[in-house]
Amino acid sequence: MTPPETSLPLGATIGILGGGQLGRMSAMAAARLGYRCHIFAPDADSPGMEVAAAHTLAEYDDVAALHRFADAVDVVTFEFENVPAETLAALEGRVPCRPGTRALAICQDRIVEKRFLAEAGVPVAPWREVTTEAELQAGIAEIGLPAVLKTTRLGYDGRGQAVLRRLEDAAPAFARLSPKPLILEAFVPFTAEISGIAARGLDGTVATYDAIENRHRHHILDLSFAPARLPASAAAAAQAHVAQVATALELVGVVALEMFLLADGSLLGNEIAPRPHNSGHWTMDACHCGQFEQHIRAVAGLPLGSPARHADAVMRNLVGSEGLAAWPGILAQQDVVPHWYGKLEARPGRKLGHANRLLPLDTLHALDDAAATSGL
Ligand code: AMP
């Protein structure tokens, strides 16, 4: 297929807001497609800067630096959704931003996100907006306990939330999390956490990866199993839900949708990330076109690649000192593809790399967890 005329020419520069591992792996995929990347981030030790053709070291509210950045690149994307909306707004109009401010704004606020999911046709758990302790009490009366109280903005990896099991938990949780705007959600008795990953191209085409089952440890993603061991109808629903989200967001790029699987096989949407996602790292080695290449293809206006899976995969995150200690063992495995992010300090909770164990196609479902994760 000839690339559409709207696609970026070879040698063009893609600007990436954020310099973490997602920016790094996006830049590596971009280089393979013949593009340069320019990373904009406030931290000098950004893993993305190491592998990018250029970088700007500046704060996200430095408008002069943002304007210089806009002039130096052909298109802008971001690698994390907590980029201030004003930062993207300062760039839009000067340079195409993919995704744009609308998708970013929807995913930055849990209340806007919940409304959006329901409108996009993805069911969500009952929730209430909470700004006062009286609203919290009223919310608990309506939704019941247990429930989860979360800040509406800037929460990730379990930060900014509290599980309320008894009425007495409400006041201390409110005191800890307020005065930020809060959301009270019914506690979902999920049997598994599932994610769906999709890409949407500039022409509106959507490509969806197989659904993934995720396991967390200390609130951080530990393992992803691909494909998720799900009844076929639930797997198809998970893929349909993330495709609905990509279309309704009018996204150009990759999006992840985190979902809860219930005992009856139904799914509830939890959170959207409008960018490549940790639970999609297995696609780098087990699919024809991995999520980072797919993101760059979308942002560059190229046709999307095939999301088809040619192997089953289990991904383990390498986190903190434990992740560092596991690295030599990972390198010794013949069926494991190692990825290190170039971070020098193994701080607790810090994602240092990941490892993708590849298995023959359609064999994962027959393995128990110990067999599936051996060598990881
Ligand atoms: P989040 O920041 O919304 O992704 O939540 C982090 C983790 O907390 C999720 O991956 C779940 O394990 C858990 N969690 C979040 N919301 C709920 C909920 N409403 N019911 C049960 N568990 C939840």
Residues whose N, C-alpha, C, O or C-beta is under 5 A from the ligand:
A	BS01	AMP	V148 Y156 D157 G158 E185 A186 F187 V188 E271
